[in-house]
């Protein structure tokens, strides 16, 4: 009875049946005993099958064969004898091509993860536990994405405009470099704008054009910045929208060229600064890469980022230097007493003439 109580099987019709191995205790619980050696396990698999399996493993976060081998050595410690490279199943001493292609072969136990030995019930429970842990971690991370509508920390009154795929959100005054600073955010999860779908990018372009027209009427220009750092966690993309004097926009190319070169030398980022003029971000940076991007009226720069040490406020700090303002970490401000409700109303009064999303309501 005690053994049965220790078996965790989710009460779901999808849960596999319990096997006798699930009633064991300790490290042997839920593990099927290996019978003999794993010889030529992929002998019947084609190259395309093996490539597909490797890609699937990478997408699911599975460990490579080398990683499994290293972990098994560490697990065994002094008990490791290095015998897996000896031929088995009656093959002659040593390992060569004839042994690997004939009756002998390499003992694959050390290259096999314990997960491959789990019973159906044990694997099901492990998958459920990992999914729950991932969801908890994702919720913890997204709670810090105050700019995303799906985040628990999102303040609805900051929503300026809502398209079908992109939202325009006012940045809290104590986190902004200049007044009227806002950001563009995909409604659905997206790690970067370079990897967004076409419909998302189409709305981004419409928002950019409308914001440029709005600030142009007030004698200002706009700089758009995005920083995507290497991370394994769930993060939501955002594009900073910073209104600046026109002379600052004119100097943006020189300042950012110099600043990006310095950062590449200091933080080990990709040394080449890429111009996005005429081709845009998505034709400059491949999907899946971390990067920094800045854009002005007739051009922009992008640079691949290879380290988490790259400053997350790099774009804002560079603009601060151009405007002779304090960097973000020194530019501390108090939170607005009205939670920026007055600033939101001010922005809306300026934006209503240029808000192209109003036509979406008529279409729907």
C-alpha positions as CSV (number, residue, x, y, z in Angstrom):
1,X,0.0,0.0,0.0
2,X,2.8,2.4,0.9
3,X,4.3,1.9,-2.6
4,X,1.1,2.6,-4.3
5,X,0.6,5.9,-2.3
6,X,4.0,7.1,-3.6
7,X,3.0,6.7,-7.2
8,X,1.8,10.0,-8.6
9,X,-0.5,9.5,-11.5
10,X,-2.5,12.4,-12.7
11,X,-6.3,11.8,-12.7
12,X,-6.7,12.1,-16.4
13,X,-7.9,9.8,-19.1
14,X,-4.6,10.6,-20.9
15,X,-2.5,9.2,-18.1
16,X,-0.9,5.8,-19.1
17,X,-1.5,2.7,-17.0
18,X,0.8,2.0,-14.1
19,X,3.5,-0.6,-14.6
20,X,5.3,-2.6,-11.9
21,X,8.3,-0.3,-12.2
22,X,6.2,2.5,-11.0
23,X,5.8,0.8,-7.6
24,X,9.5,0.8,-6.9
25,X,11.2,3.1,-4.4
26,X,14.2,5.4,-4.8
27,X,16.1,5.9,-8.0
28,X,14.7,2.8,-9.6
29,X,11.1,4.1,-9.4
30,X,9.5,4.4,-12.9
31,X,12.6,3.2,-14.8
32,X,12.6,0.2,-17.0
33,X,15.7,-2.1,-16.7
34,X,17.9,-2.0,-19.8
35,X,18.3,-5.4,-21.4
36,X,21.7,-5.7,-22.8
37,X,23.4,-3.0,-24.7
38,X,22.1,-0.4,-27.1
39,X,23.7,-1.5,-30.3
40,X,23.2,0.3,-33.6
41,X,20.0,1.9,-32.4
42,X,19.9,4.2,-35.4
43,X,21.0,1.6,-37.9
44,X,17.7,1.6,-39.7
45,X,17.2,5.4,-39.6
46,X,17.9,7.5,-42.6
47,X,20.0,10.6,-42.5
48,X,16.8,12.7,-42.9
49,X,15.2,10.8,-40.0
50,X,18.2,11.5,-37.8
51,X,18.3,15.2,-38.7
52,X,14.6,15.5,-38.0
53,X,15.1,13.9,-34.6
54,X,17.9,16.2,-33.7
55,X,15.9,19.3,-34.6
56,X,12.9,18.0,-32.6
57,X,15.2,17.4,-29.6
58,X,16.6,21.0,-29.9
59,X,13.1,22.5,-30.1
60,X,11.9,20.5,-27.0
61,X,15.0,21.5,-25.1
62,X,16.3,17.9,-25.0
63,X,20.0,17.4,-24.3
64,X,22.4,16.4,-27.0
65,X,24.2,13.0,-26.9
66,X,27.4,14.8,-25.7
67,X,25.6,16.5,-22.9
68,X,24.0,13.2,-21.8
69,X,27.4,11.5,-21.9
70,X,29.0,14.2,-19.8
71,X,26.1,14.1,-17.2
72,X,26.3,10.3,-16.9
73,X,30.1,10.5,-16.3
74,X,29.5,13.1,-13.6
75,X,26.7,11.0,-12.1
76,X,28.9,7.9,-11.9
77,X,32.0,9.7,-10.6
78,X,34.8,7.2,-9.6
79,X,32.6,4.3,-10.7
80,X,33.0,5.4,-14.4
81,X,35.2,2.8,-16.1
82,X,35.2,4.1,-19.7
83,X,34.0,0.7,-21.1
84,X,31.4,2.0,-23.5
85,X,34.0,2.3,-26.3
86,X,34.9,-1.4,-26.1
87,X,33.1,-3.6,-28.5
88,X,30.3,-5.7,-27.2
89,X,28.1,-8.7,-28.1
90,X,31.1,-10.8,-29.0
91,X,33.0,-8.5,-31.3
92,X,36.8,-8.5,-31.3
93,X,38.8,-6.2,-29.0
94,X,38.7,-2.5,-29.9
95,X,36.3,-0.6,-32.1
96,X,36.6,-0.2,-35.8
97,X,34.2,0.2,-38.7
98,X,33.8,-3.6,-39.1
99,X,32.8,-4.0,-35.5
100,X,30.3,-1.1,-35.7
101,X,28.8,-2.5,-38.9
102,X,28.8,-6.1,-37.9
103,X,27.8,-8.1,-34.8
104,X,29.6,-5.7,-32.4
105,X,29.2,-2.0,-31.8
106,X,29.5,0.7,-29.2
107,X,27.7,0.3,-25.9
108,X,25.2,3.2,-25.9
109,X,24.2,3.1,-22.2
110,X,26.4,6.0,-21.4
111,X,24.9,8.0,-24.2
112,X,21.4,7.3,-23.2
113,X,19.4,9.6,-20.8
114,X,17.4,8.1,-17.9
115,X,14.4,9.7,-19.5
116,X,14.6,7.1,-22.3
117,X,14.0,4.4,-19.6
118,X,11.0,5.9,-18.0
119,X,7.7,4.1,-18.0
120,X,4.7,5.8,-19.8
121,X,3.2,6.8,-16.4
122,X,6.5,8.2,-15.1
123,X,7.2,10.1,-18.3
124,X,3.6,11.5,-18.2
125,X,4.1,12.7,-14.6
126,X,7.4,14.3,-15.5
127,X,6.0,16.1,-18.5
128,X,3.1,17.5,-16.4
129,X,5.5,18.6,-13.6
130,X,7.8,20.3,-16.1
131,X,4.8,22.0,-17.9
132,X,3.6,23.4,-14.6
133,X,7.1,24.6,-13.6
134,X,7.4,26.3,-17.0
135,X,4.1,28.0,-16.6
136,X,5.0,29.3,-13.1
137,X,8.3,30.6,-14.5
138,X,6.6,32.2,-17.5
139,X,4.1,33.9,-15.2
140,X,6.8,35.2,-13.0
141,X,8.7,36.7,-16.0
142,X,5.7,38.1,-17.8
143,X,4.6,39.8,-14.6
144,X,7.6,42.1,-15.1
145,X,6.5,43.0,-18.6
146,X,4.4,45.9,-17.5
147,X,4.0,47.0,-21.2
148,X,2.2,43.8,-22.3
149,X,-1.6,43.5,-22.0
150,X,-1.2,39.8,-21.0
151,X,0.9,40.8,-18.0
152,X,-0.6,40.9,-14.5
153,X,1.2,44.2,-13.9
154,X,-0.2,45.9,-17.0
155,X,-2.2,49.1,-16.2
156,X,-5.1,49.4,-18.6
157,X,-5.3,53.2,-18.5
158,X,-1.9,53.4,-20.2
159,X,-3.3,51.8,-23.4
160,X,-3.4,54.6,-25.9
161,X,-4.4,52.7,-29.0
162,X,-5.2,49.1,-30.0
163,X,-4.9,47.6,-33.4
164,X,-5.7,44.0,-34.4
165,X,-2.1,42.9,-33.7
166,X,-0.3,45.8,-32.0
167,X,-0.9,48.1,-29.1
168,X,0.4,51.6,-28.3
169,X,1.2,52.1,-24.6
170,X,2.3,55.2,-22.7
171,X,5.5,54.6,-20.7
172,X,5.3,55.5,-17.0
173,X,6.8,58.9,-16.4
174,X,9.3,57.7,-13.8
175,X,10.6,55.2,-16.4
176,X,10.7,57.5,-19.4
177,X,13.5,59.6,-20.7
178,X,11.3,62.4,-22.1
179,X,7.6,63.3,-21.9
180,X,5.2,61.6,-24.3
181,X,7.5,58.6,-24.6
182,X,5.5,55.4,-25.5
183,X,6.1,51.9,-26.9
184,X,4.7,49.6,-29.5
185,X,3.9,46.1,-28.3
186,X,2.6,43.0,-30.1
187,X,-0.7,41.8,-28.7
188,X,0.3,38.1,-29.0
189,X,3.6,36.9,-27.6
190,X,6.6,37.7,-29.7
191,X,10.3,37.7,-28.6
192,X,11.3,40.3,-31.1
193,X,9.9,42.4,-34.0
194,X,12.4,40.7,-36.4
195,X,10.5,37.4,-35.9
196,X,7.0,38.9,-36.0
197,X,4.3,37.9,-38.5
198,X,3.6,40.0,-41.6
199,X,0.4,41.4,-40.2
200,X,2.1,42.5,-37.0
201,X,4.8,44.3,-39.0
202,X,2.2,45.9,-41.2
203,X,0.5,47.5,-38.2
204,X,3.9,48.6,-36.8
205,X,4.6,50.5,-40.0
206,X,1.2,52.2,-39.8
207,X,1.8,53.2,-36.2
208,X,5.3,54.6,-37.0
209,X,3.9,56.7,-39.9
210,X,1.1,58.1,-37.7
211,X,3.4,58.9,-34.8
212,X,5.9,60.7,-37.1
213,X,3.1,62.8,-38.5
214,X,1.8,63.7,-35.0
215,X,5.2,64.8,-33.7
216,X,6.1,66.4,-37.0
217,X,3.3,68.8,-36.4
218,X,4.8,69.7,-33.0
219,X,8.2,70.3,-34.6
220,X,9.7,67.1,-33.3
221,X,11.2,63.9,-34.8
222,X,10.9,60.4,-33.5
223,X,13.5,57.6,-32.8
224,X,12.4,54.0,-32.5
225,X,14.6,51.6,-30.5
226,X,14.4,47.9,-29.7
227,X,16.8,45.8,-27.6
228,X,16.5,42.0,-27.7
229,X,18.9,40.3,-25.2
230,X,19.8,36.6,-25.2
231,X,17.4,34.8,-22.8
232,X,15.8,31.4,-22.2
233,X,12.8,32.9,-20.5
234,X,9.5,34.1,-21.9
235,X,9.9,37.8,-22.8
236,X,7.7,40.2,-24.7
237,X,9.0,42.4,-27.4
238,X,8.5,46.2,-27.2
239,X,9.7,49.1,-29.4
240,X,10.5,52.3,-27.6
241,X,9.1,55.5,-29.3
242,X,11.1,58.5,-28.2
243,X,10.2,62.0,-29.4
244,X,13.3,64.2,-29.9
245,X,14.2,67.6,-31.3
246,X,14.9,67.5,-35.0
247,X,18.6,68.3,-34.6
248,X,19.0,65.2,-32.4
249,X,17.5,63.0,-35.2
250,X,20.0,64.5,-37.7
251,X,22.9,63.5,-35.4
252,X,21.5,60.1,-34.7
253,X,23.5,58.3,-37.4
254,X,26.9,59.6,-36.2
255,X,26.2,59.1,-32.4
256,X,24.8,55.6,-32.7
257,X,27.5,54.5,-35.1
258,X,30.2,55.5,-32.6
259,X,28.2,54.1,-29.6
260,X,27.6,50.7,-31.2
261,X,31.3,50.4,-32.2
262,X,32.3,51.1,-28.6
263,X,29.8,48.5,-27.2
264,X,31.0,45.9,-29.6
265,X,34.5,46.2,-28.3
266,X,33.5,46.3,-24.6
267,X,30.8,43.6,-24.5
268,X,31.8,41.3,-27.3
269,X,28.8,41.9,-29.5
270,X,28.9,41.3,-33.2
271,X,31.4,43.9,-34.4
272,X,29.7,44.9,-37.6
273,X,27.0,47.6,-37.4
274,X,24.4,46.9,-40.1
275,X,22.5,49.6,-41.9
276,X,18.8,49.0,-42.3
277,X,18.3,51.8,-44.7
278,X,16.2,50.7,-47.7
279,X,15.7,47.1,-46.5
280,X,14.4,47.4,-43.0
281,X,15.0,45.3,-39.9
282,X,13.5,42.0,-41.0
283,X,15.7,41.8,-44.0
284,X,18.8,42.7,-42.0
285,X,18.5,40.5,-38.8
286,X,17.6,36.8,-39.2
287,X,14.9,35.3,-37.0
288,X,16.0,33.9,-33.7
289,X,18.9,36.3,-33.2
290,X,19.3,38.8,-30.3
291,X,20.0,42.4,-31.5
292,X,19.8,46.1,-31.0
293,X,17.9,48.2,-33.5
294,X,17.4,52.0,-33.9
295,X,15.5,53.7,-36.6
296,X,15.1,57.3,-37.7
297,X,13.2,58.9,-40.5
298,X,15.3,57.8,-43.5
299,X,17.5,55.1,-42.0
300,X,18.7,53.1,-39.1
301,X,21.2,50.6,-37.6
302,X,21.0,47.1,-36.3
303,X,23.6,45.1,-34.5
304,X,23.6,41.4,-33.4
305,X,24.0,41.1,-29.6
306,X,25.9,38.0,-28.3
307,X,25.9,38.6,-24.6
308,X,23.4,39.3,-21.8
309,X,25.9,42.0,-20.6
310,X,24.7,44.3,-23.3
311,X,23.0,47.3,-21.6
312,X,19.2,47.0,-21.8
313,X,18.9,50.8,-21.8
314,X,21.6,51.3,-24.4
315,X,19.3,53.1,-26.9
316,X,17.8,55.5,-24.3
317,X,21.2,56.2,-22.7
318,X,22.7,57.1,-26.1
319,X,19.8,59.4,-26.8
320,X,20.2,60.9,-23.3
321,X,23.8,61.7,-24.2
322,X,22.7,63.4,-27.4
323,X,20.2,65.5,-25.5
324,X,22.6,66.2,-22.6
325,X,20.4,64.3,-20.1
326,X,21.3,61.9,-17.3
327,X,21.5,58.2,-18.3
328,X,18.5,56.1,-17.3
329,X,20.1,54.6,-14.1
330,X,20.8,58.1,-12.8
331,X,17.6,59.7,-14.2
332,X,15.4,58.7,-11.2
333,X,12.0,60.2,-11.0
334,X,9.1,59.9,-8.6
335,X,6.0,58.0,-9.7
336,X,3.2,60.3,-10.8
337,X,0.6,60.9,-8.1
338,X,-2.2,60.3,-10.5
339,X,-0.5,57.3,-12.1
340,X,0.0,59.4,-15.3
341,X,-3.7,59.6,-16.0
342,X,-3.2,63.3,-16.9
343,X,-0.3,62.4,-19.2
344,X,-2.5,59.8,-20.9
345,X,-5.3,62.3,-21.5
346,X,-2.7,64.8,-22.9
347,X,-1.3,62.1,-25.3
348,X,-4.8,61.1,-26.4
349,X,-5.8,64.7,-27.2
350,X,-2.8,64.9,-29.6
351,X,-3.1,61.5,-31.0
352,X,-6.9,61.4,-31.8
353,X,-6.4,63.1,-35.2
354,X,-3.8,60.5,-36.3
355,X,-5.3,57.4,-34.7
356,X,-5.7,55.1,-37.7
357,X,-7.1,52.3,-35.5
358,X,-10.4,54.1,-35.2
359,X,-11.2,52.9,-38.8
360,X,-10.9,49.3,-37.6
361,X,-14.0,49.8,-35.4
362,X,-15.9,50.8,-38.5
363,X,-14.7,47.8,-40.5
364,X,-15.6,45.4,-37.7
